[in-house]
Amino acid sequence: MSLHARYVVAITAITLVTLGGAFTAVAVSVNTSQERQLDLALAQEAREEAAEAASLGGDELAISDRPGPAANDVGPLTKYGALYGPDGVILAQTATWRRHAPALAGLPAVGSPGFDLWSDDEHLRGVHVDIPAHPGVTMLLAAPRSDLDGDARFLTRAMATVFALALLWTVLVAVVVVRRLTRGHQTIAGVARRVAAGDLDARIRMQRGDPEVVQLAQHIDTMIGRLGLLIGSQQRFIANAAHELRSPLTTLYGELSHALRRARDSSEYERVIREALDATRRLRRLTEDLLAVARVGAVDAAARPVDLRELGLEAAALVATEAEASEVRVEWEGPGLRVLGHGDDLVRLLRNLLENAVRHSPAGGRVTLRCEALGRRVALTVRDEGPGVAEVDRARIFEAFYRGASERATHVGTGLGLTIAQEIARAHDGELRLLEGGPPGACFALELPAAGSAA
């Protein structure tokens, strides 16, 4: 059942219960009020008739011909009377009874409120009273309640008609109102179905209506936009990864195939093996970087306070061989500060930044690391003395597999180092960015939460 139908059914059910309860209460209240009025009139009439029967000796009825009690505005009612002895024998009864008055055993106790009884097929309302000065002698005085029953039937039919009309009107109004109220939900549901079918260009673009629904629609539009960006980024990542994997695989396959086409001497085989080994080394490095991208943020262990200086020195030791080969010094300036994070991931981040810095530094150059406190965060900078990042490359430097002009020419690196570093920073609620301006060279700034700020 749709949301629209459920709302209509719910509103109709609430109206049905409310109106049904109200009409039932009114009918019971009206019927009870009329019965109470008739009971009071019968009780007054019975006291007068009992006094007359007592004056006649308590064994005769003196039901007069004067008009009886009135049920409502239709006029006096016919009297039904019966006199009972102490042993329950009927001493006297009026001629209005079709056959015999009811037996004393079937009557309520003397003094009970008014009660219903039947004389053949006629519905009566009666009272049971004592005869004064005659112990054990009682009298039943009754009157037809046909007028009351007729009023009750008329009231029931009238209320049933009103109830049916009200119910029909409620359904019609509920359909119109619910359709207007759920218009925004139906639009959202339609867009959701389009997105589920693969249409990431679908948007709700709701500007008017219920503020909460409008806000929900805006959030969903934003979510769809981000979902499209993520899927597009994922597709580009897969395409670039396939391209990067294909290059060393093609080289490896070509060298090995070429080596088997004809006999060669040992030196030629050695050259082919070295080239194949180099391609295999590139494949291994690329595979490790791809696995690193996939594992970022998937560490289950809780973050703990770590010293950035210790992590920086550990990362510097990992790139020491490459730095010595390039005659580049890696130095830490100033004291270290503690941040909250995972030591292995942060070492990988710093190692990638240092490798990038060493690769672009001139012979005899220097790479410096420095950290400082910024309120509840810690900032660490990695600066080199190379040519810096070209303006055309700044916007895309953190994209997966993106390389600058020099890297594209030499095929150095996998193009994932800075991407991995940025993902690790984000996983630590931090930020990694390239600073602009300043001295020659590139400067990357890393901000992380201080150890005491995220306990």
N, C-alpha and C positions, 0 to 999 in steps of 0.2 A: 504494500500500500504506500502510495506517495505521501510526502510530507503535507501537501495540500489536502489530500483526502483525510489524513489523520487529524489535522486541525479541525476540519469541518465536522468529522465524527465526534471529536472531543467537545467542541462547542455545542453541538446538538445534544449530546448526552448530558452535559451539564444543564442545559436548558430544560430537557425532559425531566430530569430529577428535580430541579428547582420548581418548575411549574407544577409537576405532579404532586410534590410535597405540599406546595402552597394550596393547590385546589383541594387536596384531601383534607388538609387542616381546616379550610373554610367550610367544606361540606360537613365535617364532623362537628365543628363549632356551631354551625347553624342548626343542625339536627339536634344536638345536645341542648341548645338553648330552647328550641321549641318543645322538646320533651320535658324540660324543667318547668316551663310555663304551664304545660298541661298537667304535670304532676302536682304543682301547687294548687291549680284550680280544682283538680280531683280531690286533693286532700281537704280543702276547705268544704267542698260539697259533701264529702264523706262524713266529716264531723257533724254537719247539720243533719244529714240523714240518720246517722247513728243516734243522735239525741232524740229524734222523733221516734226511732224504733225502740229506744229505752223507755220512752213515755208510754208505749203500747204494750209493755210487759216483756220485751226482749225476745219475743218469738214471732213477731209480725214485722213485715216491711211496710214502710209508709212512703215509698218513693213517689214523690209528688209529680204532678204533670207540668210543673214549671220548667222553663228551659234549663238544660244542663250546662256544664262548663263549655267555654269556647276555646277551640284549639288555636285559632288565629282570627282573621277577619271574615271567615266564611259563615260564622254564626254558631248557635248552640249545638251541642252534640247529644245524641241519644244516650240515656243512662242504662247501664246493665248492673243490676244489683242482686246479691245473694246473701242470705243469713245462715250462719253455721252454728250448731250447738256445740257444747263441750266435747261431745263424742264424735264430732265431724259430720254429723247428719245435717243435711240441708233442711233448715226449718222453713225457709221461704225464698222465693226468687221471682224476679220480674218476668213479664211475658216476652221481654225483648230477646231472651236467650232462644236460640234456634231449637235446642233440645234441652239439655240440662246444663246447669252451671258447673264449672269445674270442681273436682273434689278438693276438699280442704288440704289433703296431703300433698297436692301438687302446687299449693300456693306458698309464696315466701312467708317468713315470719311477720307477725303483726309489727307495724312501725317501720318496715323496710321501705326503701325508696320505691318509686313507681316502677312497674314491671310490665312486660308484654305478655299477652296470652291470646289464644285463638278461640273463637266460637264458630265451629265448622270452618268456613273459609273466610271468616271476617277477622281482621287483625284489630286487637283491642289494646288499650292501655289502662291498667288498673292500680288500685291501692287497697291495702288490707288493714282494717282498723278494728279496735275493740268497741263493744257496746257498753256504755257507761252503766255502772251498778249491776251488771250481769256478768259475773266472772265466767270466762271460758267461751262466751258468746262473741263471735266476730262477724264482721260484715265485709264483703267484697263489693267495691264500686268501680265500675269500668266504663270506658267510653271509646267509641271507634277512633282509630288513629289513621283512617284512610286519607284525611287531609294532610297529615304530616308525611305519610308515605308518598302521596302525590307530589308534595313540595320537594321531597328528597329526590324523587325520580326526575322532576323538572330541573332541579339544580344540577343533578348529575349529567343530564343530557346537555344542558347549557354549558357546563364546564368542560365536558368532553368536546363539544364543538369549538369552544374557545381554545382548548388545548391543542386540537388538531390544527386550527388556523395559526396559532402561535408557533407551533412546531414547524409548519410549512414556511412561515415567514422567517423563522430563525435559520432554517437551512438555506433559504435564498440569500439572506443577509450575510450569513457565514461564508457562503461560497464567494460572494463579491468581496467582502472584507479580507478574507484569508488570501484570496488571489492577489489583492493589492499588497498585503503585508508580506507575502512570500515571493513577490516578483523578483526582489533582489536575490533571494536564495536560488530561485530557478535559473536566473542568469549565471550565478556562480557555479551551479551544478552543470549547466551547459558548457561553460568554459572548461570546467574540470574534466568533463568527458572528452572535449577536444584535445586537451593536453594529454590525457591518458591514451588517446589514439595517435599521439606523436606530433600534434600541431603545437609547437612551442611559440608560435607567433600569436596565439590566441590571448586576448586580454579582456578583462571585464570593463575597465574604464568607467566605473560608476562615480558620478559626481553629486547626485542628489538622492535623497531617501533617508532612511534611518541612519543616524550617525554611526552606530556600531556596525551596521552592515556595510556602510561606505568604507569605514576603516578596515574591516575585514577584507573587502574587495581590493583595497589598495595594498594590503599586506600580501594577498594572494598574487596580485600583479607583480609585486616586487619579487616574490618567491619564484614565480614562473621565469622572470627575467634572469634571476641568478641561476636557476636551474638550466636555462638555455646557455648561459655563459659557462657553467661547469661542464655541461655535455660537450659544448664546442671545444672547450679547453682539453677535455679528455680525448676527444677525437683527434685534435691536433697533436696531443702528446703521443697517442698511439701511432699516428702517421709518422711523426718525427722519429719515434723510437724504432719503427720498422725501417725507416730510411737509414738511421745511424747503424743499425745492426746489419743492414744489407751491404754497406760499404766494406767493412772488414771481412765479412763472409765472402763477398765477391772476390776480394783480393786473395783471400786464403784459397778459395776454390780455383781461381785462375792460376795461381802459382803452382799448386799441387798438380793440376791438370797439365800445365805446360811442362812440368818436370818429368812427367811420365810419357810424354810423346816420343822422346828419343833418349838414347843413352847419353849420359853426361859424366864429366869427371867429378872428383870429390869436391873441388872448390865450387863448382856450379851448384852441386847439391847442397853444399853448406850455405850458399847464398839464398837458395830457395827456402831452406829450412829456417834461416834467420828471418826472412821476410814473412814466412808463415807464422813464426813465433811472435813477430811484432804484431801481426794482425790478430793472433790469438790473445796477446796481451791487451790490445785495444778492446777486444770483445769481453774479456774478463773485467776490465775496468768499467766498461759500459754496463755490464750486467750487475756489478756491485753497486753502481750508482742508481740503477733502476730499482734494485731491491731496497736501497736506502730511502728513495722517494716513497716507496710503498710502505716502509716501516715507520716513517715519521708519525709521531703521535700515537703509535700503537703500543707503547711501553706500559705495562701494567703496574710496575713498581711506583710507589709514591715518590713525589719529588722531595728533595731534601736540600738543606743549605750546602752550597759548594763555593769554594774560593776561586774567583776568576783568574787570579794570578797563577795558581797551581795548574788550572786547566790550560791557560795560555802557554805556560812553559812546556806542558806535556804535548800540546799541539805543535809548538816550535820544534821539539825533538823529533816529531814525526816527519817534518819537512826539512830536517837538517841536511840530509844528503843532497836534496835538490838545491837548497840554498848554497851549500858549499860549491856545488858544480857551477852555479851561476855567480859565485863570489858576492853573495848578498848576505848582509847581517840581519838577523831577526832579534830585536831587543824589546824588553819590557820596561816601560818608564813609569815610575811612581809605585805606590802601594797597590795591593789588590783589595777587592771588595767581595762580599759574599752575596750570592743570589740563590733563589730557589729553583731547582731544576734537576735534570738527569745528567750526570757527569759525562757519560759516554756520548750522548747526543751533542752536548755543548762542545766537547772536544772535537767532534766531527765538524761542527759548524766553524769553529776557529781554524781548524786545519784547512778547510776549503777556502776560507778567506786568506790564510797565509799562502797557500799554494798559488792562488790567483795573484796575490801581491808579489811573490817571488818571481813568478813567471813574467810579470810585466816590469820588473825593476832592472835597471841597467847594471852592468858589472861594477862592483864596488859600491852599489847602492845600499840603502838601509830600509828595513820595514820595522815600524814601531807600533807597539800596542800600549794603550793608555786607557785607564778607566777612572770615572769620577761619579760621585753620588749626585743624583738629581731628585731630591725629595724621597719619595717611596720607590724610586727606580734607580737603576745603575746603568750608566752609559759607558760603552767600550768602543774605542775607535781603532781601526787598523789602517795605517797610512803607508803608502809606498812612494818611491821617488821616480816612478815611471812617467810615460807620456800622458797618463790620465785616460779617461773614458771619452771617446768622441761624442759630440752633441747628438749625432744621429743614432748612437747606440744607447743613450741613457734611458730612454723610455722602455726599452725591451731587454735590458741587461739581465733581469731576473727571470725571463722566460726560459722554459725548458728547451734545451738544444740550441739556444740562440748563441751565436758567436760573432764577435766583431770581425772587422776586415782582416786583422793579422791572424786570428785563430782560424778563420776560414781558409786562409792561404796555406797555413802550416799544419792544419788538422790537429792542433794541440788541444788536449782535453776532450771531454765528452759533451760539454755544454750544459751539464747538470749541477756543477759545483755550487754556483750561486743560488740556483733553484732550491737545492737541498738545504743550503744555509738559511734561506728565507723561510722555508717550511718548518725547520726546526725552531726558528725564532717565534713563529706564530704559534707553534704547539706549546711554547713556554709563555704564552701571553705576552710576547715581546714584539719587537719591530726591528727590521734590518733595512737600511736605506743607504743610498749613495749620496754623500754630501757634495754640494756644489760650491765652486769658488775655492779660495784658499791657495796654499802653495802648490807648485806643480806636483803632479801625481794624483792617484785616486785615493779617496778616503771613504771607507765604509763605517757607518755608525750602527752599533747594536745596542738596543735598550731592553733591559730585562727587569722584572720585579725584584726589589731588594729582598733579602732573606727574611727580614722581619715584617714585611708588609703583607704577606699572603699566608700567614701561619694558619 
